[in-house]
Amino acid sequence: MLALAPLAILASASPPITQWLLDLAQDAPSSIAPAPHPCTAIVVLGAGIDQDAHSSRPSLAGHSRLMAAAQRYLACERNGETCAVLVSGGATTPDSATEADVYARELIALGVPAGHIVREQASVNTWQNARNSSRIIQHDSLRVVLVTSGLHLKRSLIYFRHFGVVAEGLPSDRLRAAAGWLPSAYNLLLIEVMVHEYIGVLRYRVYNGMGWNEESIRQDSVTPATTTRALQH
């Protein structure tokens, strides 16, 4: 097994196999325009921030999520829908700005009104994103659109469903393997990210079976009003 492990790693990093694995792991963007809905909450999951002595900026993955969320919000407006954007993400280090604040600033620059942005500033991982956001947005009359990276979407939807929110997935990107036939370090990085996502789903299943996860929530059990007020403004 030890002798075969390097060969398996090299094989998985070859472009055809990496791309096949990516296609299995990523939810493809829908080519069908979403039907109008009276009230829509667009939830954007944080992807980290880059911070220096002068400024805080969204990470590269964060930019793609912001663009997808802003485009979805503007489509809501064009369709005459009532929409709000919930940005979920806390501080990545004790002395840094929260992802929610940094992303909200960028959304405003992209044309989303400040009054239609709700900030969830306590989450530091995907599980907390789902738990904390569900307490804010859970409402029977809302359609929830979950915006995150393609590789991250499947696990995120599972976590949100655990906390009572059945969301529509909107992948902000679709990664592709490096071109060619030889294994590459870039493809190895993609494999690592995919394994991380699969481990997250497997851990969720195991923890559920062992009773270690927080109790799941029925969709109709809680109806907080924070996002509803934002939608009514």
Contacts in CASP RR format, 6 or more apart in sequence:
PFRMAT RR
TARGET T0000
AUTHOR 0000-0000-0000
METHOD contacts of the structure
MODEL  1
MLALAPLAILASASPPITQWLLDLAQDAPSSIAPAPHPCTAIVVLGAGID
QDAHSSRPSLAGHSRLMAAAQRYLACERNGETCAVLVSGGATTPDSATEA
DVYARELIALGVPAGHIVREQASVNTWQNARNSSRIIQHDSLRVVLVTSG
LHLKRSLIYFRHFGVVAEGLPSDRLRAAAGWLPSAYNLLLIEVMVHEYIG
VLRYRVYNGMGWNEESIRQDSVTPATTTRALQH
9 188 0 8 1.000
9 191 0 8 1.000
10 183 0 8 1.000
11 17 0 8 1.000
11 183 0 8 1.000
12 18 0 8 1.000
12 21 0 8 1.000
12 187 0 8 1.000
12 188 0 8 1.000
12 191 0 8 1.000
13 183 0 8 1.000
13 184 0 8 1.000
13 185 0 8 1.000
13 187 0 8 1.000
13 188 0 8 1.000
13 191 0 8 1.000
14 181 0 8 1.000
14 182 0 8 1.000
14 183 0 8 1.000
14 187 0 8 1.000
15 177 0 8 1.000
15 178 0 8 1.000
15 179 0 8 1.000
15 180 0 8 1.000
15 181 0 8 1.000
15 182 0 8 1.000
15 184 0 8 1.000
15 187 0 8 1.000
16 177 0 8 1.000
16 181 0 8 1.000
18 177 0 8 1.000
18 178 0 8 1.000
18 187 0 8 1.000
18 190 0 8 1.000
18 191 0 8 1.000
19 176 0 8 1.000
19 177 0 8 1.000
21 191 0 8 1.000
21 194 0 8 1.000
22 151 0 8 1.000
22 175 0 8 1.000
22 176 0 8 1.000
22 177 0 8 1.000
22 190 0 8 1.000
22 194 0 8 1.000
25 151 0 8 1.000
25 154 0 8 1.000
25 194 0 8 1.000
25 197 0 8 1.000
25 198 0 8 1.000
26 150 0 8 1.000
26 151 0 8 1.000
26 153 0 8 1.000
26 171 0 8 1.000
26 174 0 8 1.000
26 175 0 8 1.000
27 150 0 8 1.000
27 153 0 8 1.000
27 154 0 8 1.000
27 169 0 8 1.000
27 171 0 8 1.000
28 171 0 8 1.000
28 174 0 8 1.000
29 170 0 8 1.000
29 171 0 8 1.000
29 174 0 8 1.000
33 75 0 8 1.000
34 75 0 8 1.000
34 145 0 8 1.000
34 168 0 8 1.000
36 79 0 8 1.000
36 80 0 8 1.000
36 81 0 8 1.000
37 81 0 8 1.000
37 143 0 8 1.000
38 81 0 8 1.000
38 82 0 8 1.000
38 141 0 8 1.000
39 81 0 8 1.000
39 82 0 8 1.000
39 83 0 8 1.000
39 141 0 8 1.000
39 142 0 8 1.000
39 143 0 8 1.000
39 228 0 8 1.000
39 231 0 8 1.000
40 76 0 8 1.000
40 81 0 8 1.000
40 82 0 8 1.000
40 83 0 8 1.000
40 84 0 8 1.000
40 142 0 8 1.000
40 143 0 8 1.000
40 144 0 8 1.000
40 145 0 8 1.000
41 83 0 8 1.000
41 84 0 8 1.000
41 85 0 8 1.000
41 86 0 8 1.000
41 137 0 8 1.000
41 142 0 8 1.000
41 143 0 8 1.000
41 144 0 8 1.000
41 145 0 8 1.000
41 227 0 8 1.000
41 231 0 8 1.000
42 69 0 8 1.000
42 72 0 8 1.000
42 73 0 8 1.000
42 76 0 8 1.000
42 83 0 8 1.000
42 84 0 8 1.000
42 85 0 8 1.000
42 86 0 8 1.000
42 145 0 8 1.000
42 147 0 8 1.000
42 170 0 8 1.000
43 85 0 8 1.000
43 86 0 8 1.000
43 88 0 8 1.000
43 133 0 8 1.000
43 137 0 8 1.000
43 144 0 8 1.000
43 145 0 8 1.000
43 146 0 8 1.000
43 147 0 8 1.000
43 160 0 8 1.000
43 167 0 8 1.000
44 65 0 8 1.000
44 66 0 8 1.000
44 69 0 8 1.000
44 85 0 8 1.000
44 86 0 8 1.000
44 87 0 8 1.000
44 88 0 8 1.000
44 103 0 8 1.000
44 107 0 8 1.000
44 147 0 8 1.000
44 148 0 8 1.000
45 65 0 8 1.000
45 88 0 8 1.000
45 89 0 8 1.000
45 126 0 8 1.000
45 129 0 8 1.000
45 146 0 8 1.000
45 147 0 8 1.000
45 148 0 8 1.000
45 152 0 8 1.000
45 156 0 8 1.000
46 58 0 8 1.000
46 62 0 8 1.000
46 65 0 8 1.000
46 87 0 8 1.000
46 88 0 8 1.000
46 89 0 8 1.000
46 99 0 8 1.000
46 100 0 8 1.000
46 103 0 8 1.000
46 129 0 8 1.000
46 148 0 8 1.000
47 58 0 8 1.000
47 59 0 8 1.000
47 61 0 8 1.000
47 62 0 8 1.000
47 65 0 8 1.000
47 99 0 8 1.000
47 148 0 8 1.000
47 149 0 8 1.000
48 58 0 8 1.000
48 59 0 8 1.000
48 61 0 8 1.000
48 62 0 8 1.000
48 92 0 8 1.000
48 99 0 8 1.000
49 56 0 8 1.000
49 57 0 8 1.000
49 58 0 8 1.000
49 59 0 8 1.000
49 92 0 8 1.000
49 96 0 8 1.000
49 97 0 8 1.000
49 99 0 8 1.000
49 102 0 8 1.000
50 56 0 8 1.000
50 57 0 8 1.000
50 58 0 8 1.000
50 59 0 8 1.000
51 57 0 8 1.000
51 92 0 8 1.000
51 93 0 8 1.000
51 96 0 8 1.000
51 97 0 8 1.000
56 96 0 8 1.000
56 97 0 8 1.000
56 102 0 8 1.000
57 102 0 8 1.000
58 65 0 8 1.000
58 66 0 8 1.000
58 99 0 8 1.000
58 102 0 8 1.000
58 103 0 8 1.000
58 106 0 8 1.000
61 149 0 8 1.000
61 172 0 8 1.000
61 173 0 8 1.000
62 103 0 8 1.000
62 172 0 8 1.000
63 106 0 8 1.000
64 149 0 8 1.000
64 172 0 8 1.000
64 173 0 8 1.000
65 103 0 8 1.000
65 147 0 8 1.000
65 148 0 8 1.000
65 149 0 8 1.000
65 172 0 8 1.000
66 103 0 8 1.000
66 106 0 8 1.000
66 107 0 8 1.000
66 110 0 8 1.000
67 110 0 8 1.000
67 172 0 8 1.000
68 147 0 8 1.000
68 170 0 8 1.000
68 171 0 8 1.000
68 172 0 8 1.000
69 85 0 8 1.000
69 107 0 8 1.000
69 112 0 8 1.000
69 147 0 8 1.000
69 170 0 8 1.000
69 172 0 8 1.000
70 107 0 8 1.000
70 110 0 8 1.000
70 111 0 8 1.000
70 112 0 8 1.000
72 83 0 8 1.000
72 145 0 8 1.000
72 147 0 8 1.000
72 170 0 8 1.000
73 83 0 8 1.000
73 85 0 8 1.000
73 107 0 8 1.000
73 111 0 8 1.000
73 112 0 8 1.000
73 116 0 8 1.000
74 111 0 8 1.000
74 112 0 8 1.000
76 82 0 8 1.000
76 83 0 8 1.000
77 83 0 8 1.000
82 231 0 8 1.000
82 232 0 8 1.000
83 116 0 8 1.000
83 231 0 8 1.000
84 116 0 8 1.000
84 117 0 8 1.000
84 118 0 8 1.000
84 227 0 8 1.000
84 230 0 8 1.000
84 231 0 8 1.000
85 107 0 8 1.000
85 112 0 8 1.000
85 116 0 8 1.000
85 117 0 8 1.000
85 118 0 8 1.000
86 117 0 8 1.000
86 118 0 8 1.000
86 119 0 8 1.000
86 120 0 8 1.000
86 133 0 8 1.000
86 136 0 8 1.000
86 137 0 8 1.000
86 227 0 8 1.000
87 99 0 8 1.000
87 100 0 8 1.000
87 103 0 8 1.000
87 104 0 8 1.000
87 107 0 8 1.000
87 117 0 8 1.000
87 118 0 8 1.000
87 119 0 8 1.000
87 120 0 8 1.000
88 99 0 8 1.000
88 100 0 8 1.000
88 120 0 8 1.000
88 123 0 8 1.000
88 129 0 8 1.000
88 132 0 8 1.000
88 133 0 8 1.000
89 98 0 8 1.000
89 99 0 8 1.000
89 100 0 8 1.000
89 103 0 8 1.000
89 120 0 8 1.000
89 121 0 8 1.000
89 122 0 8 1.000
89 123 0 8 1.000
89 124 0 8 1.000
89 129 0 8 1.000
90 98 0 8 1.000
90 99 0 8 1.000
90 100 0 8 1.000
90 120 0 8 1.000
90 121 0 8 1.000
90 122 0 8 1.000
90 123 0 8 1.000
90 124 0 8 1.000
91 97 0 8 1.000
91 98 0 8 1.000
91 99 0 8 1.000
91 121 0 8 1.000
91 124 0 8 1.000
92 99 0 8 1.000
92 124 0 8 1.000
98 119 0 8 1.000
98 121 0 8 1.000
99 121 0 8 1.000
100 119 0 8 1.000
100 120 0 8 1.000
100 121 0 8 1.000
101 119 0 8 1.000
101 121 0 8 1.000
104 114 0 8 1.000
104 117 0 8 1.000
104 119 0 8 1.000
107 117 0 8 1.000
108 114 0 8 1.000
108 117 0 8 1.000
115 230 0 8 1.000
115 233 0 8 1.000
116 230 0 8 1.000
116 231 0 8 1.000
116 233 0 8 1.000
117 230 0 8 1.000
118 136 0 8 1.000
118 137 0 8 1.000
118 226 0 8 1.000
118 227 0 8 1.000
118 230 0 8 1.000
120 129 0 8 1.000
120 132 0 8 1.000
120 133 0 8 1.000
120 136 0 8 1.000
122 128 0 8 1.000
122 132 0 8 1.000
123 129 0 8 1.000
123 131 0 8 1.000
123 132 0 8 1.000
123 133 0 8 1.000
126 152 0 8 1.000
126 155 0 8 1.000
126 156 0 8 1.000
126 159 0 8 1.000
127 159 0 8 1.000
129 156 0 8 1.000
129 159 0 8 1.000
130 156 0 8 1.000
130 159 0 8 1.000
130 160 0 8 1.000
130 162 0 8 1.000
130 163 0 8 1.000
130 165 0 8 1.000
131 159 0 8 1.000
131 163 0 8 1.000
131 214 0 8 1.000
133 160 0 8 1.000
133 165 0 8 1.000
134 160 0 8 1.000
134 163 0 8 1.000
134 164 0 8 1.000
134 165 0 8 1.000
134 217 0 8 1.000
134 222 0 8 1.000
135 163 0 8 1.000
135 222 0 8 1.000
135 224 0 8 1.000
136 224 0 8 1.000
136 226 0 8 1.000
136 227 0 8 1.000
137 144 0 8 1.000
137 165 0 8 1.000
137 224 0 8 1.000
137 226 0 8 1.000
137 227 0 8 1.000
138 163 0 8 1.000
138 164 0 8 1.000
138 165 0 8 1.000
138 217 0 8 1.000
138 219 0 8 1.000
138 222 0 8 1.000
138 223 0 8 1.000
138 224 0 8 1.000
139 223 0 8 1.000
139 224 0 8 1.000
139 225 0 8 1.000
139 227 0 8 1.000
139 228 0 8 1.000
140 219 0 8 1.000
140 220 0 8 1.000
140 223 0 8 1.000
141 228 0 8 1.000
142 227 0 8 1.000
142 228 0 8 1.000
142 231 0 8 1.000
143 168 0 8 1.000
144 160 0 8 1.000
144 165 0 8 1.000
144 166 0 8 1.000
144 167 0 8 1.000
144 168 0 8 1.000
145 167 0 8 1.000
145 168 0 8 1.000
145 169 0 8 1.000
145 170 0 8 1.000
146 153 0 8 1.000
146 156 0 8 1.000
146 157 0 8 1.000
146 160 0 8 1.000
146 167 0 8 1.000
146 168 0 8 1.000
146 169 0 8 1.000
146 170 0 8 1.000
147 169 0 8 1.000
147 170 0 8 1.000
147 172 0 8 1.000
148 156 0 8 1.000
148 171 0 8 1.000
148 172 0 8 1.000
149 171 0 8 1.000
149 172 0 8 1.000
149 173 0 8 1.000
149 175 0 8 1.000
150 171 0 8 1.000
150 172 0 8 1.000
150 173 0 8 1.000
150 174 0 8 1.000
150 175 0 8 1.000
151 175 0 8 1.000
151 193 0 8 1.000
151 194 0 8 1.000
151 197 0 8 1.000
152 197 0 8 1.000
153 169 0 8 1.000
153 171 0 8 1.000
154 197 0 8 1.000
154 201 0 8 1.000
155 197 0 8 1.000
155 200 0 8 1.000
155 201 0 8 1.000
155 204 0 8 1.000
157 167 0 8 1.000
157 169 0 8 1.000
158 201 0 8 1.000
158 204 0 8 1.000
159 204 0 8 1.000
160 166 0 8 1.000
160 167 0 8 1.000
161 167 0 8 1.000
162 204 0 8 1.000
162 213 0 8 1.000
162 214 0 8 1.000
162 216 0 8 1.000
162 217 0 8 1.000
163 216 0 8 1.000
163 217 0 8 1.000
164 216 0 8 1.000
164 217 0 8 1.000
164 218 0 8 1.000
164 219 0 8 1.000
164 221 0 8 1.000
165 219 0 8 1.000
166 219 0 8 1.000
175 190 0 8 1.000
177 186 0 8 1.000
177 187 0 8 1.000
177 190 0 8 1.000
178 184 0 8 1.000
178 186 0 8 1.000
178 187 0 8 1.000
204 213 0 8 1.000
207 213 0 8 1.000
END
